[in-house]
Each structure stands twice: as structure tokens, then as C-alpha cells.
Amino acid sequence: MLMISVLLHISANLIAHTPDNSFLGFVSEEAARADVREEELEPETYKKDRMAVVYGKQDYMWQGKSEYVEVISEELETHATVYQPPGHSSNLPGSITNHGLLSQEHFLRLLRRAKVFVGLGFPYEGPAPIEAIALGCVYLQPKFDPPHSSDNNDFYKGKPTTRQISSQHPYAEEFIGRPHVWTVDMANRTDVKPFTPREFTCEGMLERVRGYITHQDFCSKSVPTWPPESALRMHLGPLGQSCVSVCRRSSLVCEPALFHHLNSPSAFTRLGLGCASMGQEDYHLFPAYNPWGRHCGLQQEPLLFSCAGADPSHRRLCPCRAHPPGQVALCPDCI
Ligand SMILES: *[C@@H]1O[C@H](CO)[C@@H](O)[C@H](O)[C@H]1NC(C)=O
């Protein structure tokens, strides 16, 4: 009994659950181990087949998951290691090859041949996904939405924890992630349909060409007048961020033709910035604000206006604008 209870305490801490507990962990199969490397070089002993292995050694773990497993078995030869009592027939779908319980050695050999290790939602946070990933499998696991917790889940009910479990293996989801770990909505069967962004269709191309022919002026030396100032959404970037990413974070695009509207003392005032000094320079990140010394920098050479580029001591003034769906080059009201 003592032995069992000690094991339970250790196993509860196999994975770094929360910072409340220290994380002792365990040692997994190592991807870079020398003998594994050698085997990798031998194509016969380390060759991936079009094969998936399902994580779940007991029948009940598969309950309600047959549709999900069937979708996978349509694409990949699907293997299981579910315990089968002698004399009982398996409840698994007919398309699954069941090996019964395997020794660790044989289980690892199976994983070594597989491309995908499929989690069904239980057990939580076990060591097997870590081993599968170390052997070159992609770990496909269900996302829990809403997260499992002691409020909504029998396994966690009564356990002294307020954790919210976001997937079968939150460590794999958060600390390993893609390409090794794919956390998916198991019930969502939306097909990936063919898709062409509007700007790559004939109509989208013609719309864009028309916009350019009508509005762009290559002969005038004055500042651009298109897109119009009404399209401007002025943003003040944080230190070290380019205008490309500042605008993208607001689902907008950076429009270099609007920079000249920001290149004046009044732009700094409109953004609530008080300038202790103001200067004009040839510097591709300008107009920008330097909080140390509250220096406001204006661009001297309009040819240097650029959406790209950032440095850690400047907050850039960014000319963002919206765009219609599937037509990044144009703005909604300037076609
Ligand atoms: C299913 O997935 C698609 C594609 O990711 C998404 O657009 C859709 O909202 C999802 N449906 C549900 C019910 O979550």
C-alpha cells in the first residue's frame, strides 16, 4: 500500500502541472540517442509507414470516439494496443489492428514505425505522448473546450486543484506544439475546401488594376493623394516593433502612401506625445518617438518612408488602413 501511494504521488507530478509543485519528471526515450541514430540510418529498421497508433489501452477510453478513429483509419493503417481478456472479442472498429497489451519494447517498436500517435482524451498527461514524439511521431490530441476541471469532470472532481485542463496533454500542447503536437477539435469534421483569395481571381486582379490606373499618379512630384487621408488609421507602435506588425495586430495593413500625413509635429500632438525636442533626419524608421529624452523624429527624405524595420529605442508612427476581404492592396472606401 505504501508503495502504491508513493507511486501515485510521484505520478501526479510526472508533468509540470502548476508552479505550486516542483517538477521531478522522468526520463523518456531520447530522440538523439546514439543507437537510435544508427537505426535511423538503416532504412529497414527505422522506416515510417502510413500508420497511426491509438493511445488508449482499455476499451472504455475508446467509447464515443469511433467516428473520430474511423476518419483517421480511412487515411492511415490504424493500430491499437487495447487489453483483451482471454476469450473476449474486441469492441474496436473492424478497421483497427489490435495488438493487445504490448511490452514496452514492442510498444516502442510500433511507435517507431508509426507517423501519428492519436490521443483520445484519456489518460491525461501520461508519458506515452512524450515517447511517441521522441520516436518521430506526430501527436494528435483533442482540445478540451470548455477545459476539463474539478467542476465539470469526474476524474478531477474532489481533487484539490483548480487547474483548467485545455487538452489531453497540456504540456505537449503548450511547450512542444507544432509540428510535433497538433491539438484539434475532435468533433469538428469541417473539410478543408479549395480556396482562392479574391485578389488572385480574374475579377480581383481587374479590380486592383482598375484602382491603380484610376488613382495612382506617377508624373506628379507632390505627395501621393491616394489612398485618401480618410483611409488613415494612425497607430503608435511599441518599442522595437515595425509598422508591418503594428498594423497586422489590429487586422490592418501598413500603407506607405499615407506616411506623409504622419510626418509633422501635429501628428505627435494627436497621439498625445509631448516632444522635448524635434528634429528631421534621413532615417528609415522616422517618423518615430524616442521616450528617452522625449525626442520626436521627423523623416527628411520621403523616399525612405518604410513600413518595415524597428529598433528598441523608437516607437514608430504607423499609417495603417483597412482592406476589403481578399483585396489587401485596396481600401474599402477608395476603390
Ligand atoms: C470547425 O472548424 C472550422 C475550420 O477551422 C471553423 O471555421 C469552424 O468554426 C469550426 N466549427 C466549430 C463548430 O467549432
The ligand as an SDF file (V2000), in Angstrom:
LIG
                    3D

 14 14  0  0  0  0  0  0  0  0999 V2000
  -14.7220   23.8830  -37.3710 C   0  0  0  0  0  0  0  0  0  0  0  0
  -13.5160   24.2470  -37.9750 O   0  0  0  0  0  0  0  0  0  0  0  0
  -13.6150   25.2980  -38.9420 C   0  0  0  0  0  0  0  0  0  0  0  0
  -12.2740   25.4710  -39.6160 C   0  0  0  0  0  0  0  0  0  0  0  0
  -11.2510   25.6560  -38.6900 O   0  0  0  0  0  0  0  0  0  0  0  0
  -14.1090   26.5560  -38.2430 C   0  0  0  0  0  0  0  0  0  0  0  0
  -14.2420   27.6070  -39.1800 O   0  0  0  0  0  0  0  0  0  0  0  0
  -15.4630   26.2780  -37.5800 C   0  0  0  0  0  0  0  0  0  0  0  0
  -15.8780   27.4190  -36.8480 O   0  0  0  0  0  0  0  0  0  0  0  0
  -15.3510   25.0650  -36.6360 C   0  0  0  0  0  0  0  0  0  0  0  0
  -16.6870   24.7200  -36.1680 N   0  0  0  0  0  0  0  0  0  0  0  0
  -16.9890   24.6340  -34.8720 C   0  0  0  0  0  0  0  0  0  0  0  0
  -18.3840   24.2250  -34.5590 C   0  0  0  0  0  0  0  0  0  0  0  0
  -16.1840   24.8710  -33.9910 O   0  0  0  0  0  0  0  0  0  0  0  0
  1  2  1  0
  1 10  1  0
  2  3  1  0
  3  4  1  0
  3  6  1  0
  4  5  1  0
  6  7  1  0
  6  8  1  0
  8  9  1  0
  8 10  1  0
 10 11  1  0
 11 12  1  0
 12 13  1  0
 12 14  2  0
M  END
$$$$
